[in-house]
Amino acid sequence: MKEIIKLLKNGNKPSLSAAIVNLLLGSIKGVAYFFTGNVAMFAEMMHSLGDAANQFFVFIGSALSKKAPTKQFPNGFGRVVNLVCLGAVIVVAILSYETVKEGLHHFLHPNEQSGEILLPLGVLLLGTILEGFVLQKAAKEILHEVGQSASIFTAIPKSVAYLKRAKPATKLVWMEDAVATSGNVLAFLAIIIAYYTGFHELEGLVSIIIGGMMFFVVGKVFLDNARGAIGETDEEMLIHIGNLVMKDPHVKDIERLEVVKEGEFLHVELIAETDPKLSLEYLDQVRDHLVELILAQKGVTKVTLAFDKDDDISEWNHHLNSEGSPNE
């Protein structure tokens, strides 16, 4: 039990914060739906609860992924976060389905909602503010991860360009809260338009749209974490580490280099070619230096390095372009 508590303390804090915010919003929206029967509010309730479940699973997975390697699992538990997220998307997919189904029913069989609209509008306004705040924090975190900066007004649009380079947990928070903020705004407008025009089918249509956006997040999260669970190569870090190693005067070429994502961490396996005339004692010092250098790179937690004799055939010809993307 003590080990579990210790691991939970090291879980992804932004995911936990986002889960708490979404659970609170989902509960408030649920109360508003109970009193008003508004289908757009129902969609937003399901959306917030789905996001809360996803983020909570991400927090648990990120905590468990930091468990130290054991004799039975020498590569560690980094991919646990990917496996847990794959389970979480099932929950969100069910909620997405219920949202679309309820929206379709209301679109085909609209009925005028009773009660004032101030309660649902107030709840949606609160949701927009809180979700927007979390989205802003996620955008700044993405920019921080890639070494960029932006003002409070430009952080969100600027972060779009670097979304692919974000950590899985940060990327997930950004995507879910971008969709959630948009959903709040759509539901807000739908309630106003339906109230003043009598076009109540619009609320059902917006519910279908929100459910569709939830399905998009489900698909994206599933694909990202499926790749992570299988073992995806980090192409950018592979090029970066390879070029870093090639700067060492004792390394003539790289015979093999793998940089595999293990959840939030990176495992590196390298076979470098060197001068066969160098002594084993000297090469051992070179190896220690290179391992220390690679471990100092962001996210790298394990390095396996071996030497082979130089075959005079150049194999490493990778580089990064001016935008930081890998080229060959």
FENGI-V405733 format. One record per residue. N is the residue number from 1. RES is the residue in one letter. PSI is psi in whole degrees, -180 to 180 (none if undefined). NEAR is the number of other C-alpha atoms within 10 Angstrom. Layout:
N,RES,PSI,NEAR ; N,RES,PSI,NEAR
//
This chain:
1,M,-40,6 ; 2,K,-38,7 ; 3,E,-40,8 ; 4,I,-44,11 ; 5,I,-41,10 ; 6,K,-40,13 ; 7,L,-41,18 ; 8,L,-32,18 ; 9,K,-24,10 ; 10,N,10,16 ; 11,G,168,19 ; 12,N,108,19 ; 13,K,-41,15 ; 14,P,-37,19 ; 15,S,-40,26 ; 16,L,-43,18 ; 17,S,-44,16 ; 18,A,-37,25 ; 19,A,-42,25 ; 20,I,-44,17 ; 21,V,-46,19 ; 22,N,-34,28 ; 23,L,-41,21 ; 24,L,-46,16 ; 25,L,-40,25 ; 26,G,-39,24 ; 27,S,-44,15 ; 28,I,-43,20 ; 29,K,-33,27 ; 30,G,-41,21 ; 31,V,-43,18 ; 32,A,-39,22 ; 33,Y,-38,20 ; 34,F,-39,12 ; 35,F,-25,14 ; 36,T,-27,18 ; 37,G,18,17 ; 38,N,124,24 ; 39,V,-31,27 ; 40,A,-37,32 ; 41,M,-36,29 ; 42,F,-44,25 ; 43,A,-43,31 ; 44,E,-33,29 ; 45,M,-48,24 ; 46,M,-38,25 ; 47,H,-48,29 ; 48,S,-42,32 ; 49,L,-37,24 ; 50,G,-44,28 ; 51,D,-41,32 ; 52,A,-44,26 ; 53,A,-45,20 ; 54,N,-49,28 ; 55,Q,-35,28 ; 56,F,-42,23 ; 57,F,-38,24 ; 58,V,-41,30 ; 59,F,-48,27 ; 60,I,-45,21 ; 61,G,-41,24 ; 62,S,-34,29 ; 63,A,-48,24 ; 64,L,-29,22 ; 65,S,-16,25 ; 66,K,3,21 ; 67,K,136,17 ; 68,A,148,13 ; 69,P,150,13 ; 70,T,175,10 ; 71,K,-36,7 ; 72,Q,-31,7 ; 73,F,77,9 ; 74,P,-22,9 ; 75,N,1,14 ; 76,G,-169,20 ; 77,F,25,21 ; 78,G,-35,26 ; 79,R,-3,25 ; 80,V,-37,24 ; 81,V,-36,27 ; 82,N,-41,30 ; 83,L,-41,20 ; 84,V,-40,21 ; 85,C,-34,28 ; 86,L,-35,22 ; 87,G,-35,13 ; 88,A,-35,22 ; 89,V,-23,24 ; 90,I,-43,15 ; 91,V,-46,16 ; 92,V,-36,25 ; 93,A,-40,19 ; 94,I,-44,13 ; 95,L,-36,23 ; 96,S,-43,27 ; 97,Y,-46,17 ; 98,E,-36,18 ; 99,T,-46,27 ; 100,V,-43,23 ; 101,K,-46,16 ; 102,E,-40,20 ; 103,G,-41,28 ; 104,L,-41,19 ; 105,H,-43,15 ; 106,H,-31,22 ; 107,F,-40,20 ; 108,L,-29,11 ; 109,H,69,11 ; 110,P,148,17 ; 111,N,144,13 ; 112,E,129,13 ; 113,Q,144,15 ; 114,S,160,10 ; 115,G,172,11 ; 116,E,161,11 ; 117,I,-3,16 ; 118,L,-38,11 ; 119,L,-55,16 ; 120,P,-36,24 ; 121,L,-40,20 ; 122,G,-42,13 ; 123,V,-43,18 ; 124,L,-36,27 ; 125,L,-43,16 ; 126,L,-42,15 ; 127,G,-41,26 ; 128,T,-42,21 ; 129,I,-49,13 ; 130,L,-44,18 ; 131,E,-38,26 ; 132,G,-36,19 ; 133,F,-45,14 ; 134,V,-40,24 ; 135,L,-41,25 ; 136,Q,-44,22 ; 137,K,-41,18 ; 138,A,-39,28 ; 139,A,-43,30 ; 140,K,-36,23 ; 141,E,-39,22 ; 142,I,-46,28 ; 143,L,-36,22 ; 144,H,-39,14 ; 145,E,-29,16 ; 146,V,9,14 ; 147,G,29,8 ; 148,Q,164,14 ; 149,S,158,16 ; 150,A,161,15 ; 151,S,173,9 ; 152,I,-25,11 ; 153,F,-23,9 ; 154,T,-4,13 ; 155,A,-48,21 ; 156,I,-53,22 ; 157,P,-34,12 ; 158,K,-32,18 ; 159,S,-20,25 ; 160,V,-39,14 ; 161,A,-23,11 ; 162,Y,14,16 ; 163,L,-37,19 ; 164,K,-24,11 ; 165,R,2,16 ; 166,A,157,20 ; 167,K,151,17 ; 168,P,-46,20 ; 169,A,-43,22 ; 170,T,-41,21 ; 171,K,-41,19 ; 172,L,-44,23 ; 173,V,-44,23 ; 174,W,-49,28 ; 175,M,-48,19 ; 176,E,-40,28 ; 177,D,-26,24 ; 178,A,-44,19 ; 179,V,-40,20 ; 180,A,-43,25 ; 181,T,-43,22 ; 182,S,-40,17 ; 183,G,-40,27 ; 184,N,-44,27 ; 185,V,-44,16 ; 186,L,-44,19 ; 187,A,-39,29 ; 188,F,-48,23 ; 189,L,-38,18 ; 190,A,-41,21 ; 191,I,-43,24 ; 192,I,-48,15 ; 193,I,-44,15 ; 194,A,-37,16 ; 195,Y,-41,16 ; 196,Y,-17,9 ; 197,T,-17,8 ; 198,G,5,12 ; 199,F,75,15 ; 200,H,-12,23 ; 201,E,-25,21 ; 202,L,-36,22 ; 203,E,-40,30 ; 204,G,-40,28 ; 205,L,-43,23 ; 206,V,-37,26 ; 207,S,-41,33 ; 208,I,-42,26 ; 209,I,-44,19 ; 210,I,-42,28 ; 211,G,-38,28 ; 212,G,-40,16 ; 213,M,-37,19 ; 214,M,-40,28 ; 215,F,-35,20 ; 216,F,-45,17 ; 217,V,-41,21 ; 218,V,-48,23 ; 219,G,-43,13 ; 220,K,-45,15 ; 221,V,-41,22 ; 222,F,-48,20 ; 223,L,-44,13 ; 224,D,-45,16 ; 225,N,-26,21 ; 226,A,-42,17 ; 227,R,-41,13 ; 228,G,-37,23 ; 229,A,-35,21 ; 230,I,-37,14 ; 231,G,86,16 ; 232,E,142,18 ; 233,T,136,18 ; 234,D,96,15 ; 235,E,-43,14 ; 236,E,-45,17 ; 237,M,-31,21 ; 238,L,-47,20 ; 239,I,-43,24 ; 240,H,-48,18 ; 241,I,-40,18 ; 242,G,-46,24 ; 243,N,-34,17 ; 244,L,-44,13 ; 245,V,-39,21 ; 246,M,-18,16 ; 247,K,-18,10 ; 248,D,128,12 ; 249,P,-18,9 ; 250,H,-13,16 ; 251,V,117,18 ; 252,K,-32,22 ; 253,D,169,23 ; 254,I,117,22 ; 255,E,-38,19 ; 256,R,137,15 ; 257,L,126,18 ; 258,E,132,22 ; 259,V,101,25 ; 260,V,135,21 ; 261,K,127,22 ; 262,E,80,26 ; 263,G,-119,27 ; 264,E,0,20 ; 265,F,169,20 ; 266,L,133,24 ; 267,H,130,20 ; 268,V,132,22 ; 269,E,121,14 ; 270,L,134,20 ; 271,I,113,16 ; 272,A,145,22 ; 273,E,139,22 ; 274,T,177,20 ; 275,D,120,15 ; 276,P,-13,13 ; 277,K,-15,7 ; 278,L,143,11 ; 279,S,157,9 ; 280,L,-36,11 ; 281,E,-42,9 ; 282,Y,-42,9 ; 283,L,-30,17 ; 284,D,-37,13 ; 285,Q,-41,11 ; 286,V,-42,16 ; 287,R,-45,18 ; 288,D,-40,11 ; 289,H,-45,12 ; 290,L,-40,18 ; 291,V,-44,18 ; 292,E,-39,12 ; 293,L,-45,13 ; 294,I,-40,20 ; 295,L,-22,16 ; 296,A,-11,11 ; 297,Q,150,13 ; 298,K,124,11 ; 299,G,-13,17 ; 300,V,125,19 ; 301,T,-13,16 ; 302,K,135,17 ; 303,V,128,17 ; 304,T,118,13 ; 305,L,133,16 ; 306,A,159,14 ; 307,F,151,19 ; 308,D,159,14 ; 309,K,149,16 ; 310,D,127,17 ; 311,D,8,14 ; 312,D,17,10 ; 313,I,115,9 ; 314,S,123,12 ; 315,E,-28,12 ; 316,W,113,17 ; 317,N,28,12 ; 318,H,155,14 ; 319,H,169,17 ; 320,L,140,14 ; 321,N,-177,10 ; 322,S,-20,7 ; 323,E,2,6 ; 324,G,10,11 ; 325,S,149,14 ; 326,P,138,16 ; 327,N,166,12 ; 328,E,none,9
//
